[in-house]
Amino acid sequence: MVRFLTAGESHGQGLVVIVEGVPAGLRLDEDYIGAHLARRQRGYGRGGRMLIERDRAVILSGVRHGLTLGSPIGMTLENRDWVNWQESMSVVPVEGEVARITRLRPGHADLPGAMKYGFQDVRNVLERASARETAARVAAGAVALRLLEEFGIELHSHSISIGGVWASPREPIDWQVVEESPVHCADAEAGPRMMAVIDQAKEAGDTVGGVVEVVATGVPIGLGSHVQWDRRIDGLIAQALMSINAVKAASIGEGWESVDRMGSQVHDVIEPVTDPSRPWQRRTNRSGGTEGGMTNGMPLVARFAIKPISTLVKPLPSVDLDTGEVVQAHYERSDVCQVPPAGVIGEAMVALVLADVLMEKFGGDSVEETRRNHLAYLETVGPRRGP
């Protein structure tokens, strides 16, 4: 229902985004999208590229007079660094030789990409495999977030681990504190220690990873389905999060922690219905808001783990693509830590999944039609014979 495509290389002219399936009548403007793009650019441990780019999505289609038309929404994001790469990344052939990259980076897409596509120059792989592409995802995700807001669904994220420093649980989470934190962390004591770990890695020419949590509130019961494997909400979210650059693990709710506990310590007890407007509340939310491949009305909580970035200032030993002999891996300008901005990317990806399953459930060619379907459904969600 709601899907998106991106195109563009890290040092090419820019990025292109197409978002399809958004109903007509949704208020949307470039400033709203730009605010989320700006959030992605912040974060302690970011590299020099963020000093160059000033990401702004230009809407080319699908919106008229501030309202979506129901047709595909097309956007472009300029790469300001393009001026320095016009020959190296030229679309048309250039005279003379362009320097090739042949030193492979462990942990990156370099080797499998070169083998898969038969490239002699690793730049053909690393340009598209770069995390620069996530700017386009955030632009697409901002459209999904705007749609979800119309139905009372909000998304937030925070860093819960960086470089082995874990934040202490905070309930409720003050999301304004998170936004003001350089490491996107709710724990004021853990934040400075996370920053110190990033500083140590930078000084050592190394990188660090961590864990991010995405929380969606206001999600109704019944998004996703138990009837087929590819409609289960847990699987859709896991795929979306695992598709983010450098992400190597994803879980819903307490996930990995639950495997060492007894069932009585894992499952969320359903409370008696005393308020018809808020039926089926739980004492806990260990399952992260899903059961049997569907949302259960509790906040949806997803976590994902980001490995340390594979491009190191002090490169690891590797091999040369041409000779197969030992060399030091190639260094391409990059961040020391991507965990803080990864939360914004995670929000975007979860929002795109939720927007898709929400439109699958409630349909509608316009926002107003979808809203009527949504409200009619909510009236049916409660005890079958009343309290």
C-alpha positions in Angstrom: 0.0 0.0 0.0 2.6 2.6 1.1 6.0 1.9 -0.4 9.1 3.9 -1.4 12.1 3.8 -3.7 15.3 5.7 -3.5 18.1 6.4 -6.0 21.4 8.1 -5.9 25.0 7.8 -5.0 26.9 9.2 -2.0 28.9 11.7 -4.1 26.6 11.9 -7.1 24.4 14.9 -7.9 21.8 14.0 -5.3 19.2 11.6 -4.1 15.8 10.8 -5.5 12.8 9.5 -3.5 9.4 8.3 -4.6 6.7 7.5 -2.0 3.6 5.8 -3.3 0.3 4.9 -1.6 -0.2 8.0 0.5 -3.9 9.0 0.4 -5.1 12.4 -0.9 -5.7 15.3 1.5 -2.7 14.9 3.8 -1.1 18.2 4.8 2.6 18.0 3.9 5.3 20.6 3.4 9.1 20.7 2.9 9.7 22.3 6.3 8.2 19.3 8.1 10.4 16.9 6.1 13.4 19.2 6.6 13.0 19.1 10.4 13.5 15.3 10.4 16.4 15.5 7.9 18.1 18.0 10.3 17.6 15.5 13.2 19.4 12.9 11.2 22.4 15.2 10.6 23.0 15.8 14.4 24.7 13.5 16.8 28.0 13.1 18.6 30.5 11.1 16.6 29.4 12.4 13.2 32.1 13.0 10.5 33.0 15.9 8.2 30.3 15.2 5.6 27.7 16.6 8.0 29.6 19.9 7.9 29.1 20.0 4.2 25.5 18.9 3.6 22.4 20.9 4.5 19.8 18.4 3.6 16.6 19.7 2.2 14.0 17.6 0.3 12.4 19.4 -2.6 8.9 18.1 -3.4 8.5 17.7 -7.1 5.2 15.9 -7.4 2.2 14.5 -5.6 1.5 17.6 -3.5 -0.6 20.7 -4.6 -1.2 23.7 -2.4 0.1 21.9 0.7 -2.1 18.8 0.3 -1.2 15.4 -1.1 -3.0 14.3 -4.3 -3.0 10.6 -3.9 -0.4 10.3 -6.7 3.3 9.3 -6.1 5.2 11.9 -4.1 8.6 12.7 -5.8 11.4 14.4 -3.9 15.1 15.2 -4.6 17.9 16.0 -2.1 20.9 17.8 -3.4 24.5 16.5 -2.6 26.4 19.8 -1.9 29.7 17.8 -2.1 28.9 17.0 -5.8 31.0 20.0 -6.8 34.2 18.2 -5.7 33.2 14.9 -7.5 32.0 16.0 -10.9 34.7 14.2 -12.8 35.0 11.2 -10.6 31.2 10.6 -10.5 30.4 11.9 -14.0 27.4 10.3 -15.7 29.0 10.6 -19.1 32.5 9.2 -20.0 35.4 11.5 -19.1 38.8 11.8 -20.8 41.8 10.3 -19.1 41.9 7.7 -16.3 39.9 8.1 -13.0 41.7 6.7 -9.9 40.3 3.3 -9.0 39.7 1.9 -5.5 41.0 -1.7 -5.2 41.8 -1.9 -1.5 38.9 -3.8 0.1 37.4 -2.8 3.5 36.5 -5.7 5.8 32.9 -5.4 7.0 31.8 -3.3 4.0 30.0 -4.1 0.8 33.2 -3.7 -1.2 34.2 -7.4 -1.9 30.8 -9.1 -2.3 29.6 -6.1 -4.4 32.6 -6.2 -6.7 32.3 -9.9 -7.2 28.5 -9.8 -7.8 28.5 -7.1 -10.4 32.0 -7.8 -11.9 33.4 -4.3 -11.1 37.1 -3.5 -11.3 36.6 -0.3 -9.2 35.1 -0.6 -5.7 33.8 2.9 -5.9 31.0 1.5 -8.0 29.9 -0.4 -4.9 30.7 1.9 -2.0 28.9 4.9 -3.5 25.5 3.3 -3.3 26.3 1.2 -0.2 27.1 4.4 1.7 24.8 5.5 4.6 24.2 8.7 2.6 21.2 6.8 1.1 19.5 7.0 4.5 18.8 10.7 4.0 16.4 9.6 1.3 14.8 7.1 3.7 14.3 9.8 6.4 12.6 12.0 3.8 10.3 9.1 2.9 9.8 8.3 6.5 8.8 11.9 7.3 5.9 11.5 4.9 4.8 8.3 6.7 5.2 10.0 10.1 2.9 12.9 8.9 0.3 10.3 7.8 0.5 8.4 11.1 0.0 11.7 13.1 -3.4 12.0 11.6 -4.4 8.7 13.4 -2.8 9.5 16.8 0.4 7.5 16.2 3.7 9.0 17.4 7.2 7.6 17.1 10.3 8.4 19.1 13.7 6.8 19.5 16.7 6.9 21.9 20.1 5.4 22.3 20.3 2.7 25.0 23.9 1.6 24.4 27.0 3.0 22.8 30.4 1.4 23.0 29.5 -0.9 25.9 28.0 2.0 28.0 24.3 1.2 28.7 21.7 3.7 29.7 19.6 3.0 32.8 15.8 2.5 32.1 13.8 5.7 32.3 10.0 5.6 32.6 8.4 7.7 31.4 11.0 8.8 28.9 11.3 12.6 28.5 11.6 12.8 24.7 12.7 16.5 24.8 15.7 15.5 26.9 16.5 12.9 24.3 16.3 15.4 21.5 18.7 17.7 23.3 21.2 15.0 24.1 24.3 14.9 21.8 24.0 11.1 21.9 20.2 10.9 21.7 20.0 9.4 25.2 17.4 9.7 28.0 19.9 8.9 30.8 21.8 12.1 31.7 24.5 10.1 33.5 25.2 7.7 30.8 25.2 10.3 28.0 28.6 11.9 29.0 30.2 8.4 29.4 28.9 7.5 25.9 30.5 10.6 24.5 33.8 9.7 26.2 33.8 6.3 24.6 33.3 8.0 21.2 36.2 10.4 21.9 38.4 7.4 22.8 37.5 5.6 19.6 38.2 8.7 17.5 41.6 9.3 19.2 42.5 5.6 18.5 41.3 5.8 14.8 38.6 3.3 15.6 34.8 3.2 15.6 32.0 2.2 18.0 28.5 0.8 17.7 25.5 0.4 20.0 21.8 -0.2 20.4 18.8 2.0 19.6 15.2 1.6 20.7 12.2 2.9 18.7 8.9 3.4 20.4 5.5 3.9 18.7 2.5 5.0 20.8 -1.2 5.2 19.8 -0.9 2.1 17.5 -4.3 0.4 17.3 -4.9 -3.3 17.8 -4.8 -5.5 14.7 -2.2 -4.1 12.4 -0.4 -6.9 10.6 -1.8 -10.5 10.5 -1.2 -14.0 11.7 -2.4 -15.7 8.5 0.7 -15.5 6.4 4.4 -15.3 7.2 5.0 -12.1 5.1 2.2 -10.2 6.8 3.4 -10.6 10.4 4.2 -7.2 11.8 7.2 -8.4 13.7 8.8 -9.7 10.5 8.0 -6.5 8.6 9.6 -4.4 11.3 12.6 -6.6 11.6 13.3 -6.5 7.8 12.9 -2.7 7.8 15.4 -2.3 10.6 17.8 -4.9 9.4 18.0 -3.1 6.0 19.6 0.0 7.6 23.4 0.2 7.0 25.5 -1.5 9.7 22.5 -3.0 11.6 23.2 -6.6 12.5 20.4 -7.5 14.9 16.8 -6.5 15.7 14.2 -7.5 18.3 10.7 -6.6 19.4 10.1 -5.8 23.1 12.4 -7.6 25.5 13.4 -10.0 22.7 16.7 -11.7 23.6 16.2 -11.1 27.3 13.1 -13.2 27.4 14.8 -16.5 26.4 16.4 -16.9 29.8 13.1 -16.4 31.7 10.1 -18.5 32.6 6.9 -18.0 30.7 5.2 -16.4 33.8 7.9 -13.7 33.7 7.6 -13.0 30.0 3.9 -12.7 29.0 1.8 -9.6 29.6 -1.2 -10.1 31.8 -4.4 -8.6 30.3 -6.2 -6.2 32.7 -10.0 -6.2 33.2 -11.9 -3.7 31.0 -13.0 -0.8 33.2 -12.7 2.0 30.6 -14.4 1.2 27.3 -12.3 3.8 25.5 -9.1 2.0 26.6 -9.8 -1.7 26.4 -7.4 -4.6 26.7 -4.6 -2.8 28.7 -1.6 -4.8 30.0 0.2 -4.8 33.3 3.5 -4.9 31.4 4.7 -4.5 27.8 7.4 -7.1 27.6 6.2 -8.3 24.2 6.8 -4.9 22.8 3.2 -4.3 21.6 2.9 -7.4 19.3 1.3 -10.8 19.7 0.9 -13.4 16.9 2.2 -11.1 14.2 -0.3 -8.3 15.1 -0.2 -5.2 17.1 -2.0 -5.5 20.5 -2.7 -1.9 21.3 0.3 -1.4 23.6 3.2 0.8 22.6 5.2 -0.9 19.9 8.8 -1.2 21.0 11.6 -2.3 18.7 15.4 -2.4 19.2 18.2 -2.7 16.7 22.0 -3.1 17.1 24.5 -1.2 15.0 27.9 -2.6 14.5 30.9 -0.3 14.6 31.4 1.4 11.2 33.7 -0.6 8.9 35.6 2.4 7.6 38.5 3.1 10.0 41.0 5.9 10.1 43.6 3.3 11.1 42.6 0.6 8.5 42.6 -3.1 9.2 44.8 -5.4 7.1 43.1 -6.5 3.9 43.8 -7.5 0.3 43.9 -5.8 -3.0 41.2 -6.5 -5.6 43.6 -6.7 -8.5 46.4 -8.7 -7.0 44.9 -10.5 -4.0 48.0 -9.4 -2.0 48.0 -8.0 1.5 47.3 -4.2 1.8 45.8 -1.8 4.3 42.1 -1.3 3.7 40.9 1.8 1.9 39.8 4.8 4.0 36.8 6.8 2.9 35.7 9.8 5.1 33.1 8.6 7.6 31.7 8.9 11.1 33.1 7.5 14.3 29.7 6.5 15.6 26.4 6.3 13.8 24.2 5.4 16.8 22.6 8.8 17.6 21.4 9.5 14.0 20.4 5.9 13.5 17.4 6.5 15.8 16.0 8.9 13.3 16.5 6.4 10.5 14.9 3.7 12.6 11.9 5.9 13.3 11.6 6.5 9.5 11.7 2.8 8.7 9.2 1.7 11.4 6.9 4.6 10.3 7.0 3.4 6.7 6.0 -0.1 7.9 3.2 1.2 10.1 1.9 3.5 7.4 1.7 0.5 5.0 -0.1 -1.8 7.4 -2.4 1.0 8.5 -3.5 1.7 4.9 -3.9 -2.0 4.4 -6.2 -2.2 7.3 -8.2 0.9 6.9 -7.9 1.7 3.1 -9.3 4.8 1.7 -8.2 7.0 -1.2 -8.4 10.2 0.9 -7.4 10.9 4.5 -11.0 11.6 5.4 -12.2 8.2 4.1 -9.4 6.4 5.9 -10.2 8.3 9.1 -13.9 7.2 8.9 -12.8 3.6 8.4 -10.4 3.9 11.4 -13.0 5.4 13.7 -15.6 2.8 12.7 -13.1 0.0 13.5 -12.2 1.5 16.9 -15.9 1.3 17.9 -15.8 -2.4 17.5 -12.6 -3.0 19.6 -13.8 -4.0 23.0 -15.6 -6.7 25.0 -18.0 -8.5 22.7 -20.9 -8.2 25.2 -19.7 -5.1 27.0 -18.4 -4.8 30.7 
